[in-house]
Amino acid sequence: NYKAYIKLNIDNATTRPFSMNSIYTMDYENKKIADILKEYSAKKYGRKRKFVDAEITARLGLDLEEVDKQQAE
């Protein structure tokens, strides 16, 4: 079980903080559903590695060709 402290953002206004306890029970555990959710999440939010690497190097102001040469060595 975990305890969390939360503030919600509703219509650009935050609520007062509140706490909640999570309830974990093995009664509803289903590996098939977990695998389906992981696959769905990867398809919805996942991006190809080369695009992520290019975005990171651009944000850092690195030369992509120079980075590739260094990795090849």
ABEGO torsion letter per residue (X at the ends): XBBBBBBBBBGGBBBBBBBBBBBBBAAABBAAAAAAAAAAAAAAABBBAAAAAAAAAAAAGBBAAAAAAAAAX
